[in-house]
Amino acid sequence: MARVFLTGNLKLLTGGAAQFDIDAHDVRAVLRALVKLHPVLAPHLEEGIAVAIDGEIFQDAWFAEVGADSEVHIMPRIAGG
């Protein structure tokens, strides 16, 4: 199972839980599993996030592959100007 970490304000929405072991093959499946565990995350995950999989950062990469031993970090998207 992939080890998934929530960062920033996202972990405040889960009662402080910031680490999850999730069986998923891509980012979209990871997000679905997180919403199933904590439905309050849904609108926040839909409004834009950045995802790091094994140290590589992705934005809007719903189908980026997640391996069984991957480390996935989900964070609010950082706006730039």
Buried (B, 14 or more C-beta within 10 A) or exposed (E): EBEBBBBBEBBEBBEEEBEBEBEBBBBBBBBBBBBEEBEEBBEBBEEEBBBBBEEEEBEEBEEBEBEEEBBBBBBBEEEEE
